[in-house]
């Protein structure tokens, strides 16, 4: 456990020492600060529109931080040859996988907390209310979704040679799931066999990340989500994280470390 925590702390320190993170954080914070505090003609519809843009920006920033941070973890260790003294401690490859995942996921969580605090304080100050439970549920579900993304990218960092190709492919896959995942079952109905079965199989095998997008509940004040639903969504994400990390461990333990 101490080894995993040590590896995770190194990942967190590495993230917050990189300039690209601060550029993204400052841009997101400033745009959220400006757009979240603007109200034209006291029109609530325009205010909701601005809140939607701000929350979309938080979502995009969370994905970029998660994918960009995780994609370079294991390839950077191999390129810098630090993986050899690391495994000679001895540290098992499973501990490396768990430590890298924990560090990336926790670092993304810290960034999301800051983003949601900015958004919550600004919108709450302007509207005279701060629906804390709604914001917490939106944060937690996005954080659970980010865990699945981090595990997916970590698997890609073992399978793909370059961090750039891994980040690009994973970003396309994640965006594709978010935009098209919910519609695959309808697409399957219009297909003939065996394509219909293949599309249905993809629909049931992929992690449905779009279920964690609850921005409408915050934007339109639809109330809170049932805590049982939040628990089941968290359990669903945890299962996919476990499966992806197990696949990462299987691939990593058989991968030669020569550079």
C-alpha positions in Angstrom: 0.0 0.0 0.0 2.9 2.4 0.8 4.4 1.6 -2.5 1.2 2.4 -4.4 0.8 5.7 -2.5 4.4 6.7 -3.2 3.9 6.1 -6.9 0.6 8.0 -6.9 2.3 11.0 -5.2 5.0 11.1 -7.8 2.3 11.2 -10.5 0.5 14.1 -8.8 3.7 16.1 -8.3 4.6 15.6 -11.9 1.2 16.8 -13.1 1.2 20.0 -11.1 4.8 20.8 -12.2 3.9 20.8 -15.9 3.1 24.1 -17.6 0.4 22.7 -19.9 -1.8 21.9 -16.9 -1.5 25.5 -15.6 -2.3 26.9 -19.0 -5.4 24.8 -19.3 -6.4 25.5 -15.7 -6.0 29.2 -15.9 -7.9 29.4 -19.2 -10.8 27.3 -17.9 -11.0 29.2 -14.6 -11.0 32.6 -16.4 -13.6 31.6 -19.0 -15.8 30.0 -16.3 -15.4 33.1 -14.1 -16.3 35.5 -16.9 -19.1 33.5 -18.5 -20.6 32.2 -15.3 -20.9 35.8 -13.9 -22.6 37.3 -17.0 -26.3 37.8 -17.2 -27.8 39.7 -20.1 -31.1 41.6 -19.4 -31.7 39.4 -16.4 -33.0 36.7 -18.7 -32.8 33.3 -17.0 -32.7 31.4 -20.3 -29.5 33.2 -21.3 -28.1 32.5 -17.8 -28.8 28.8 -18.3 -27.1 28.9 -21.7 -24.0 30.4 -20.2 -24.0 27.8 -17.4 -24.2 25.1 -20.0 -21.2 26.5 -21.8 -19.2 26.7 -18.5 -20.1 23.1 -17.5 -19.2 21.9 -21.0 -15.8 23.6 -20.6 -15.3 21.8 -17.2 -16.1 18.5 -18.9 -13.8 19.1 -21.8 -11.0 20.2 -19.4 -11.5 17.2 -17.3 -11.1 14.8 -20.3 -8.1 16.6 -21.6 -6.3 16.5 -18.2 -7.2 12.9 -17.7 -6.1 11.7 -21.2 -3.1 13.9 -21.5 -1.8 13.0 -18.0 -2.3 9.3 -18.2 -1.1 8.7 -21.8 2.5 9.6 -21.0 2.9 7.8 -17.7 4.3 4.4 -18.7 5.9 5.4 -22.0 7.7 8.2 -20.2 9.1 5.7 -17.6 10.4 3.5 -20.4 11.8 6.4 -22.5 13.7 7.9 -19.4 14.7 4.3 -18.4 13.4 5.0 -14.9 11.2 1.9 -15.1 14.3 -0.3 -14.6 15.3 1.0 -11.1 11.7 1.3 -10.2 11.0 -2.4 -10.8 14.3 -3.3 -9.1 13.2 -1.9 -5.7 11.4 -4.5 -6.0 8.1 -3.0 -7.2 5.7 -5.3 -9.0 4.2 -4.3 -12.3 0.7 -4.6 -10.7 1.8 -2.0 -8.2 3.0 0.3 -11.0 -0.3 0.0 -12.7 -2.4 0.7 -9.6 0.0 3.5 -8.5 -0.2 5.3 -11.9 -4.0 4.9 -12.0 -4.4 6.2 -8.4 -2.1 9.2 -9.0 -3.8 10.2 -12.3 -7.3 9.8 -11.0 -6.6 11.7 -7.8 -4.9 14.5 -9.7 -7.9 14.8 -12.0 -10.2 14.9 -9.0 -8.3 17.8 -7.5 -8.6 19.7 -10.8 -12.3 19.0 -11.0 -12.9 20.1 -7.4 -11.3 23.5 -8.2 -13.3 23.8 -11.4 -16.6 23.0 -9.7 -15.8 25.4 -6.8 -15.2 28.2 -9.3 -18.4 27.4 -11.1 -20.5 26.9 -7.9 -19.3 30.0 -6.2 -19.9 32.2 -9.2 -23.3 30.9 -10.2 -24.4 30.6 -6.6 -23.4 34.2 -5.9 -25.3 35.5 -9.0 -28.5 33.5 -8.4 -28.5 33.8 -4.6 -28.5 30.0 -4.1 -25.9 27.2 -4.1 -27.5 23.8 -4.7 -24.6 21.9 -3.1 -26.1 18.5 -3.5 -26.6 19.0 -7.2 -23.0 20.2 -7.7 -21.6 17.3 -5.6 -23.6 14.7 -7.6 -22.5 16.3 -10.9 -18.9 16.3 -9.7 -18.9 12.8 -8.3 -20.5 11.2 -11.4 -18.0 13.0 -13.7 -15.2 11.9 -11.4 -16.4 8.3 -11.7 -16.5 8.7 -15.4 -13.0 10.1 -15.4 -11.8 7.0 -13.5 -13.0 4.8 -16.4 -11.2 7.1 -18.9 -8.0 7.0 -16.9 -8.1 3.2 -16.8 -8.8 3.1 -20.6 -5.9 5.4 -21.4 -3.6 3.5 -19.1 -4.4 0.4 -21.0 -3.7 2.2 -24.2 -0.3 3.4 -22.9 0.7 -0.3 -22.7 -0.7 -1.3 -26.1 0.4 1.8 -28.2 4.0 2.8 -28.7 3.7 6.6 -28.6 1.8 8.8 -26.1 0.5 11.0 -28.9 -1.2 8.1 -30.8 -2.6 6.7 -27.5 -4.1 10.1 -26.5 -5.6 10.7 -30.0 -7.2 7.2 -30.2 -8.5 7.3 -26.7 -9.9 10.8 -27.1 -11.7 9.7 -30.3 -13.1 6.6 -28.6 -14.3 8.6 -25.5 -15.9 11.3 -27.6 -17.5 8.7 -29.8 -19.0 6.9 -26.8 -20.3 10.2 -25.3 -21.9 11.2 -28.6 -22.9 7.9 -30.2 -22.9 5.3 -27.5 -26.6 5.8 -26.5 -27.8 5.5 -30.1 -26.0 2.2 -31.0 -29.0 0.1 -30.1 -31.2 2.1 -32.4 -28.6 1.9 -35.2 -28.6 -1.9 -34.7 -32.3 -2.1 -35.4 -31.8 -0.9 -39.0 -29.0 -3.3 -39.8 -29.1 -6.8 -41.1 -27.4 -9.9 -39.6 -24.7 -10.4 -38.7 -24.0 -6.6 -38.5 -27.0 -6.2 -36.1 -25.5 -8.6 -33.6 -22.1 -7.0 -33.8 -23.5 -3.5 -33.2 -25.6 -4.8 -30.3 -22.5 -6.5 -28.8 -20.6 -3.2 -29.0 -23.5 -1.4 -27.4 -23.5 -3.8 -24.4 -19.7 -4.1 -24.1 -18.7 -0.4 -24.1 -18.8 1.7 -20.9 -21.7 4.1 -21.3 -20.0 7.3 -20.3 -22.9 9.4 -21.4 -24.9 8.2 -18.4 -22.6 10.3 -16.2 -23.4 13.5 -18.0 -26.0 15.2 -15.6 -25.3 18.8 -16.6 -29.0 19.3 -17.4 -29.9 18.6 -13.8 -27.7 21.5 -12.7 -28.5 23.9 -15.6 -32.3 23.5 -15.5 -32.7 22.9 -11.7 -34.3 19.5 -12.2 -33.5 18.5 -8.7 -31.2 15.9 -7.3 -30.6 12.4 -8.6 -31.6 9.4 -6.4 -28.7 8.3 -4.2 -29.3 4.7 -5.2 -28.9 5.6 -8.9 -25.6 7.4 -8.0 -24.4 4.3 -6.1 -25.3 2.0 -9.0 -23.6 4.3 -11.5 -20.5 4.4 -9.3 -20.5 0.6 -9.0 -20.9 0.3 -12.8 -17.8 2.6 -13.3 -15.9 0.6 -10.6 -16.5 -2.6 -12.5 -15.2 -1.2 -15.8 -12.2 0.3 -14.0 -11.3 -3.1 -12.4 -11.7 -4.8 -15.8 -9.5 -2.3 -17.6 -6.8 -2.3 -14.9 -6.8 -6.1 -15.0 -6.3 -6.0 -18.7 -3.6 -3.4 -18.3 -1.8 -5.6 -15.8 -2.0 -8.6 -18.1 -0.6 -6.7 -21.1 2.1 -4.9 -19.0 3.4 -8.1 -17.4 4.0 -9.7 -20.8 5.4 -6.6 -22.4 9.2 -6.4 -22.8 10.8 -3.3 -21.3 13.7 -2.9 -23.7 13.9 0.6 -25.3 
